[in-house]
């Protein structure tokens, strides 16, 4: 008999510039969710722009963002709500109008986590190393990263993605005051990214976030451990802070901030605690991490 074939992992697909240059606006996810719930073929209808109250390009953008944030999913020729969409955006859901900043943090995490259809976002938050940078630097580094997938990705697509990321997250209040983009995009409230100096340079805000609840951090850590198919019932805080795709990278949190969040949540749970072995901090959990993550989110939003 010959050698057994090695089972290859499915290759990650790179997705660039599907947003039609529009960052997500206030109300878009709820509107897209409600209309898809009523009609799973809403985004394919010729009168979709009239029903959504936006232009054709914005219809495609809303469809993309609802899918990228994982509140809607494409199912053959239909677009249907996901469990997250139902939990968060239904009229009886956790926070259908996204009034709690924690909901935006949850959406941010769901945008970046695997499987991710916003490759530039996953790279910018998950792998890009510069603390302070220009848009050109991010485009250049993203180009090198994208070439690992294909050499046929248009430079204009990368520039559109970088421009969208900066408009979506950067607090662009300069000496001239807030811009229309920063007012119209809810994700600037997360204060993850700032424009600095002359407004042409940017920096990530690393450290604790005032509006990011400990419960959400721990739920993301548990989900990351589950997605990573962690075979033990523990994961090192350093890995949760620094691995590609980790909550620490997504939320720009230090190891100390993650450890503090775990300690805070662990005070109220018997199936979760943080251990210190020879200076190595670990998140330890006593159940299925994905189920525990969901339960923590449910309890937080129900409170």
C-alpha positions as a Markdown table, in Angstrom:
| # | Residue | x | y | z |
|---|---|---|---|---|
| 1 | Unk | 0.0 | 0.0 | 0.0 |
| 2 | Unk | 1.2 | 3.5 | -0.7 |
| 3 | Unk | 1.5 | 6.3 | 1.8 |
| 4 | Unk | -1.7 | 7.7 | 3.1 |
| 5 | Unk | -2.5 | 11.1 | 1.6 |
| 6 | Unk | -2.0 | 14.0 | 3.9 |
| 7 | Unk | -5.2 | 15.9 | 4.4 |
| 8 | Unk | -4.6 | 19.6 | 3.6 |
| 9 | Unk | -6.4 | 22.4 | 5.4 |
| 10 | Unk | -8.7 | 24.4 | 3.1 |
| 11 | Unk | -6.9 | 27.4 | 1.7 |
| 12 | Unk | -8.0 | 30.8 | 3.1 |
| 13 | Unk | -9.7 | 32.9 | 0.4 |
| 14 | Unk | -8.7 | 36.6 | 0.3 |
| 15 | Unk | -11.6 | 39.0 | -0.1 |
| 16 | Unk | -10.9 | 42.7 | -1.0 |
| 17 | Unk | -12.9 | 45.8 | -1.7 |
| 18 | Unk | -16.4 | 44.3 | -1.6 |
| 19 | Unk | -17.8 | 47.3 | 0.4 |
| 20 | Unk | -18.3 | 49.6 | -2.7 |
| 21 | Unk | -16.1 | 52.2 | -0.8 |
| 22 | Unk | -18.8 | 52.6 | 1.9 |
| 23 | Unk | -18.0 | 51.9 | 5.6 |
| 24 | Unk | -20.9 | 50.6 | 7.7 |
| 25 | Unk | -23.3 | 53.4 | 8.6 |
| 26 | Unk | -25.7 | 53.8 | 11.6 |
| 27 | Unk | -28.8 | 51.6 | 11.1 |
| 28 | Unk | -27.5 | 49.6 | 8.1 |
| 29 | Unk | -27.2 | 46.2 | 9.9 |
| 30 | Unk | -30.6 | 46.4 | 11.5 |
| 31 | Unk | -32.2 | 47.5 | 8.3 |
| 32 | Unk | -30.5 | 44.7 | 6.3 |
| 33 | Unk | -31.4 | 42.2 | 9.0 |
| 34 | Unk | -35.1 | 43.2 | 9.1 |
| 35 | Unk | -35.6 | 43.2 | 5.4 |
| 36 | Unk | -33.8 | 39.9 | 4.9 |
| 37 | Unk | -35.9 | 38.4 | 7.6 |
| 38 | Unk | -39.0 | 39.4 | 5.8 |
| 39 | Unk | -37.7 | 38.5 | 2.4 |
| 40 | Unk | -34.6 | 36.3 | 2.0 |
| 41 | Unk | -34.2 | 37.5 | -1.6 |
| 42 | Unk | -34.5 | 41.2 | -0.8 |
| 43 | Unk | -31.0 | 42.0 | -2.0 |
| 44 | Unk | -31.6 | 40.4 | -5.4 |
| 45 | Unk | -34.8 | 42.4 | -6.1 |
| 46 | Unk | -34.7 | 45.2 | -8.6 |
| 47 | Unk | -36.6 | 47.4 | -6.2 |
| 48 | Unk | -34.1 | 46.8 | -3.4 |
| 49 | Unk | -32.7 | 50.3 | -3.6 |
| 50 | Unk | -36.3 | 51.7 | -3.0 |
| 51 | Unk | -37.0 | 49.3 | -0.1 |
| 52 | Unk | -33.6 | 50.0 | 1.5 |
| 53 | Unk | -33.8 | 53.7 | 0.8 |
| 54 | Unk | -30.3 | 53.9 | -0.7 |
| 55 | Unk | -28.5 | 53.7 | -4.1 |
| 56 | Unk | -27.6 | 50.5 | -5.9 |
| 57 | Unk | -24.0 | 50.6 | -4.7 |
| 58 | Unk | -25.1 | 51.0 | -1.1 |
| 59 | Unk | -27.5 | 48.0 | -1.5 |
| 60 | Unk | -24.4 | 45.9 | -2.4 |
| 61 | Unk | -22.5 | 47.5 | 0.5 |
| 62 | Unk | -25.2 | 46.7 | 3.1 |
| 63 | Unk | -25.4 | 43.2 | 1.8 |
| 64 | Unk | -21.6 | 42.8 | 2.2 |
| 65 | Unk | -21.4 | 44.3 | 5.7 |
| 66 | Unk | -24.3 | 42.2 | 7.0 |
| 67 | Unk | -22.5 | 39.1 | 5.7 |
| 68 | Unk | -19.0 | 40.2 | 6.8 |
| 69 | Unk | -20.3 | 40.9 | 10.4 |
| 70 | Unk | -22.0 | 37.5 | 10.2 |
| 71 | Unk | -25.5 | 38.7 | 11.1 |
| 72 | Unk | -26.7 | 37.4 | 7.7 |
| 73 | Unk | -25.5 | 34.4 | 5.7 |
| 74 | Unk | -25.9 | 33.5 | 2.1 |
| 75 | Unk | -27.8 | 30.2 | 1.6 |
| 76 | Unk | -28.0 | 29.3 | -2.0 |
| 77 | Unk | -30.1 | 32.1 | -3.6 |
| 78 | Unk | -31.3 | 33.3 | -0.2 |
| 79 | Unk | -29.8 | 35.6 | 2.5 |
| 80 | Unk | -31.0 | 34.6 | 5.9 |
| 81 | Unk | -30.3 | 35.7 | 9.5 |
| 82 | Unk | -27.5 | 33.9 | 11.4 |
| 83 | Unk | -27.9 | 32.9 | 15.1 |
| 84 | Unk | -25.8 | 36.0 | 16.0 |
| 85 | Unk | -28.1 | 38.2 | 13.9 |
| 86 | Unk | -31.1 | 36.8 | 15.6 |
| 87 | Unk | -29.6 | 37.2 | 19.1 |
| 88 | Unk | -28.4 | 40.7 | 18.6 |
| 89 | Unk | -30.7 | 42.4 | 16.0 |
| 90 | Unk | -34.2 | 40.8 | 16.3 |
| 91 | Unk | -36.7 | 43.2 | 17.8 |
| 92 | Unk | -36.5 | 41.1 | 21.1 |
| 93 | Unk | -32.8 | 40.7 | 20.7 |
| 94 | Unk | -29.9 | 41.8 | 22.9 |
| 95 | Unk | -29.5 | 45.2 | 21.4 |
| 96 | Unk | -31.3 | 45.6 | 18.0 |
| 97 | Unk | -30.4 | 49.3 | 17.6 |
| 98 | Unk | -26.8 | 48.9 | 18.8 |
| 99 | Unk | -27.2 | 51.4 | 21.7 |
| 100 | Unk | -24.7 | 49.6 | 23.9 |
| 101 | Unk | -21.0 | 50.0 | 22.9 |
| 102 | Unk | -20.5 | 46.4 | 23.8 |
| 103 | Unk | -22.6 | 45.4 | 20.7 |
| 104 | Unk | -20.1 | 47.3 | 18.5 |
| 105 | Unk | -17.2 | 45.5 | 20.1 |
| 106 | Unk | -19.0 | 42.2 | 19.5 |
| 107 | Unk | -19.6 | 43.0 | 15.9 |
| 108 | Unk | -15.9 | 44.1 | 15.5 |
| 109 | Unk | -14.8 | 40.7 | 16.9 |
| 110 | Unk | -17.2 | 38.9 | 14.6 |
| 111 | Unk | -15.9 | 40.8 | 11.6 |
| 112 | Unk | -12.4 | 39.7 | 12.3 |
| 113 | Unk | -12.8 | 36.1 | 13.5 |
| 114 | Unk | -12.5 | 33.2 | 11.1 |
| 115 | Unk | -14.0 | 32.7 | 8.6 |
| 116 | Unk | -13.3 | 36.4 | 7.7 |
| 117 | Unk | -14.5 | 38.0 | 4.5 |
| 118 | Unk | -12.7 | 41.3 | 5.2 |
| 119 | Unk | -9.1 | 40.3 | 4.6 |
| 120 | Unk | -7.6 | 43.8 | 4.9 |
| 121 | Unk | -9.3 | 44.2 | 8.3 |
| 122 | Unk | -8.1 | 40.9 | 9.5 |
| 123 | Unk | -4.6 | 41.9 | 8.4 |
| 124 | Unk | -4.7 | 45.4 | 9.8 |
| 125 | Unk | -5.8 | 44.3 | 13.3 |
| 126 | Unk | -4.3 | 40.8 | 13.3 |
| 127 | Unk | -0.9 | 40.9 | 11.7 |
| 128 | Unk | 0.2 | 44.5 | 10.9 |
| 129 | Unk | 3.0 | 45.3 | 13.3 |
| 130 | Unk | 3.4 | 49.1 | 13.1 |
| 131 | Unk | 2.3 | 51.1 | 16.2 |
| 132 | Unk | 2.2 | 54.3 | 14.2 |
| 133 | Unk | 1.9 | 54.4 | 10.4 |
| 134 | Unk | 0.7 | 56.2 | 7.3 |
| 135 | Unk | -2.0 | 55.0 | 5.0 |
| 136 | Unk | 0.7 | 54.3 | 2.4 |
| 137 | Unk | 2.6 | 52.1 | 4.8 |
| 138 | Unk | -0.5 | 50.1 | 5.5 |
| 139 | Unk | -1.2 | 49.8 | 1.8 |
| 140 | Unk | 2.4 | 48.7 | 1.1 |
| 141 | Unk | 2.4 | 46.0 | 3.8 |
| 142 | Unk | -1.1 | 44.8 | 2.8 |
| 143 | Unk | 0.2 | 44.5 | -0.8 |
| 144 | Unk | 3.0 | 42.2 | 0.4 |
| 145 | Unk | 0.5 | 40.1 | 2.4 |
| 146 | Unk | -2.1 | 40.0 | -0.5 |
| 147 | Unk | 0.6 | 38.7 | -2.9 |
| 148 | Unk | 0.7 | 35.6 | -0.8 |
| 149 | Unk | -2.8 | 34.8 | -2.0 |
| 150 | Unk | -2.6 | 36.1 | -5.6 |
| 151 | Unk | -0.6 | 38.4 | -7.7 |
| 152 | Unk | -3.7 | 39.6 | -9.5 |
| 153 | Unk | -5.2 | 41.7 | -6.7 |
| 154 | Unk | -5.7 | 45.3 | -8.0 |
| 155 | Unk | -3.7 | 48.0 | -6.2 |
| 156 | Unk | -6.9 | 50.1 | -6.2 |
| 157 | Unk | -8.7 | 47.5 | -4.2 |
| 158 | Unk | -6.1 | 47.5 | -1.5 |
| 159 | Unk | -6.2 | 51.3 | -1.4 |
| 160 | Unk | -10.0 | 51.3 | -1.1 |
| 161 | Unk | -9.8 | 48.9 | 1.8 |
| 162 | Unk | -7.2 | 50.9 | 3.7 |
| 163 | Unk | -9.2 | 54.1 | 3.1 |
| 164 | Unk | -12.3 | 52.4 | 4.4 |
| 165 | Unk | -10.6 | 51.0 | 7.5 |
| 166 | Unk | -9.3 | 54.4 | 8.4 |
| 167 | Unk | -12.6 | 56.2 | 7.9 |
| 168 | Unk | -14.4 | 53.4 | 9.8 |
| 169 | Unk | -12.3 | 53.3 | 12.9 |
| 170 | Unk | -10.1 | 56.4 | 13.1 |
| 171 | Unk | -11.2 | 59.2 | 15.4 |
| 172 | Unk | -10.6 | 61.9 | 12.9 |
| 173 | Unk | -11.4 | 64.9 | 15.1 |
| 174 | Unk | -8.6 | 67.3 | 14.1 |
| 175 | Unk | -8.2 | 71.0 | 14.5 |
| 176 | Unk | -10.9 | 71.3 | 11.9 |
| 177 | Unk | -13.4 | 69.3 | 14.1 |
| 178 | Unk | -15.1 | 65.9 | 13.4 |
| 179 | Unk | -15.6 | 64.8 | 9.8 |
| 180 | Unk | -18.9 | 63.6 | 8.3 |
| 181 | Unk | -17.5 | 60.1 | 8.1 |
| 182 | Unk | -16.6 | 59.9 | 11.8 |
| 183 | Unk | -20.0 | 61.2 | 12.8 |
| 184 | Unk | -21.8 | 58.7 | 10.5 |
| 185 | Unk | -19.8 | 55.6 | 11.5 |
| 186 | Unk | -20.6 | 53.9 | 14.8 |
| 187 | Unk | -17.2 | 52.2 | 15.0 |
| 188 | Unk | -15.2 | 55.3 | 15.6 |
| 189 | Unk | -16.7 | 55.2 | 19.1 |
| 190 | Unk | -14.5 | 52.2 | 19.9 |
| 191 | Unk | -11.5 | 54.5 | 19.8 |
| 192 | Unk | -9.3 | 51.8 | 18.4 |
| 193 | Unk | -7.5 | 54.0 | 16.0 |
| 194 | Unk | -6.5 | 57.7 | 16.1 |
| 195 | Unk | -5.1 | 60.2 | 13.6 |
| 196 | Unk | -2.1 | 61.9 | 15.0 |
| 197 | Unk | 0.1 | 64.9 | 14.2 |
| 198 | Unk | -0.8 | 66.4 | 10.8 |
| 199 | Unk | -3.7 | 63.9 | 10.4 |
| 200 | Unk | -1.7 | 61.8 | 7.9 |
| 201 | Unk | -0.4 | 59.5 | 10.5 |
| 202 | Unk | -2.4 | 57.0 | 12.5 |
| 203 | Unk | -1.8 | 54.9 | 15.6 |
| 204 | Unk | -3.6 | 52.0 | 17.3 |
| 205 | Unk | -4.7 | 52.6 | 20.9 |
| 206 | Unk | -3.3 | 49.7 | 22.8 |
| 207 | Unk | -4.5 | 49.0 | 26.3 |
| 208 | Unk | -7.7 | 48.8 | 28.3 |
| 209 | Unk | -10.8 | 50.2 | 26.6 |
| 210 | Unk | -13.4 | 52.0 | 28.7 |
| 211 | Unk | -16.4 | 50.7 | 26.8 |
| 212 | Unk | -15.1 | 47.1 | 26.3 |
| 213 | Unk | -16.7 | 44.9 | 29.0 |
| 214 | Unk | -14.7 | 42.2 | 30.7 |
| 215 | Unk | -17.4 | 39.7 | 29.8 |
| 216 | Unk | -17.0 | 40.4 | 26.1 |
| 217 | Unk | -13.2 | 40.0 | 26.3 |
| 218 | Unk | -13.5 | 36.6 | 28.1 |
| 219 | Unk | -16.3 | 35.4 | 25.7 |
| 220 | Unk | -13.9 | 36.2 | 22.8 |
| 221 | Unk | -11.0 | 34.4 | 24.5 |
| 222 | Unk | -13.1 | 31.3 | 25.0 |
| 223 | Unk | -14.4 | 31.4 | 21.4 |
| 224 | Unk | -10.8 | 31.9 | 20.1 |
| 225 | Unk | -9.7 | 28.8 | 22.2 |
| 226 | Unk | -12.7 | 26.8 | 20.7 |
| 227 | Unk | -12.0 | 27.9 | 17.1 |
| 228 | Unk | -8.3 | 27.1 | 17.6 |
| 229 | Unk | -9.4 | 23.6 | 18.6 |
| 230 | Unk | -7.3 | 23.9 | 21.7 |
| 231 | Unk | -7.0 | 20.3 | 23.0 |
| 232 | Unk | -6.4 | 21.2 | 26.6 |
| 233 | Unk | -8.8 | 23.1 | 28.9 |
| 234 | Unk | -6.5 | 26.1 | 29.1 |
| 235 | Unk | -4.9 | 28.7 | 26.9 |
| 236 | Unk | -2.0 | 31.0 | 27.9 |
| 237 | Unk | -2.8 | 34.7 | 28.3 |
| 238 | Unk | 0.2 | 35.5 | 26.1 |
| 239 | Unk | -1.3 | 33.5 | 23.2 |
| 240 | Unk | -4.7 | 35.2 | 23.8 |
| 241 | Unk | -2.9 | 38.5 | 23.5 |
| 242 | Unk | -0.5 | 37.9 | 20.7 |
| 243 | Unk | -1.5 | 35.1 | 18.3 |
| 244 | Unk | -2.8 | 36.1 | 14.9 |
| 245 | Unk | -6.6 | 36.4 | 15.1 |
| 246 | Unk | -6.5 | 36.6 | 18.9 |
| 247 | Unk | -8.7 | 38.8 | 21.0 |
| 248 | Unk | -5.6 | 40.7 | 22.1 |
| 249 | Unk | -4.8 | 41.6 | 18.5 |
| 250 | Unk | -8.5 | 42.4 | 17.6 |
| 251 | Unk | -9.2 | 44.6 | 20.6 |
| 252 | Unk | -5.6 | 45.9 | 21.0 |
| 253 | Unk | -5.3 | 44.7 | 24.5 |
| 254 | Unk | -2.1 | 43.9 | 26.5 |
| 255 | Unk | -1.6 | 40.7 | 28.4 |
| 256 | Unk | -2.3 | 42.6 | 31.7 |
| 257 | Unk | -5.7 | 43.9 | 30.4 |
| 258 | Unk | -6.7 | 40.4 | 29.3 |
| 259 | Unk | -5.7 | 38.9 | 32.6 |
| 260 | Unk | -7.6 | 41.6 | 34.5 |
| 261 | Unk | -10.8 | 40.8 | 32.4 |
| 262 | Unk | -10.5 | 37.1 | 33.1 |
| 263 | Unk | -10.0 | 37.7 | 36.9 |
| 264 | Unk | -13.1 | 40.0 | 36.9 |
| 265 | Unk | -15.4 | 37.5 | 35.2 |
| 266 | Unk | -14.0 | 34.5 | 37.1 |
| 267 | Unk | -15.1 | 36.0 | 40.4 |
| 268 | Unk | -18.7 | 35.1 | 39.4 |
| 269 | Unk | -18.2 | 31.8 | 37.7 |
| 270 | Unk | -17.1 | 28.4 | 39.0 |
| 271 | Unk | -16.1 | 27.0 | 35.6 |
| 272 | Unk | -13.5 | 29.6 | 34.8 |
| 273 | Unk | -10.3 | 30.9 | 36.5 |
| 274 | Unk | -6.9 | 32.2 | 35.8 |
| 275 | Unk | -3.8 | 30.3 | 36.9 |
| 276 | Unk | -0.2 | 31.3 | 37.4 |
| 277 | Unk | 2.4 | 28.6 | 37.0 |
| 278 | Unk | 6.0 | 29.8 | 37.1 |
| 279 | Unk | 4.9 | 33.2 | 36.0 |
| 280 | Unk | 2.9 | 31.8 | 33.1 |
| 281 | Unk | -0.7 | 33.1 | 33.3 |
| 282 | Unk | -3.4 | 30.8 | 31.8 |
| 283 | Unk | -7.1 | 31.0 | 31.2 |
| 284 | Unk | -8.6 | 27.7 | 32.4 |
| 285 | Unk | -12.1 | 26.6 | 31.7 |
| 286 | Unk | -14.2 | 23.7 | 32.8 |
| 287 | Unk | -16.5 | 23.2 | 29.9 |
| 288 | Unk | -16.9 | 23.5 | 26.1 |
| 289 | Unk | -15.4 | 27.0 | 25.4 |
| 290 | Unk | -17.8 | 27.8 | 22.6 |
| 291 | Unk | -20.8 | 27.0 | 24.8 |
| 292 | Unk | -19.3 | 29.0 | 27.7 |
| 293 | Unk | -18.7 | 31.9 | 25.4 |
| 294 | Unk | -22.3 | 32.0 | 24.3 |
| 295 | Unk | -23.6 | 31.7 | 27.9 |
| 296 | Unk | -21.4 | 34.6 | 29.1 |
| 297 | Unk | -22.7 | 36.8 | 26.3 |
| 298 | Unk | -26.3 | 35.8 | 27.0 |
| 299 | Unk | -25.9 | 36.6 | 30.7 |
| 300 | Unk | -24.2 | 39.9 | 30.0 |
| 301 | Unk | -26.8 | 41.3 | 27.6 |
| 302 | Unk | -29.7 | 39.9 | 29.6 |
| 303 | Unk | -28.5 | 41.7 | 32.7 |
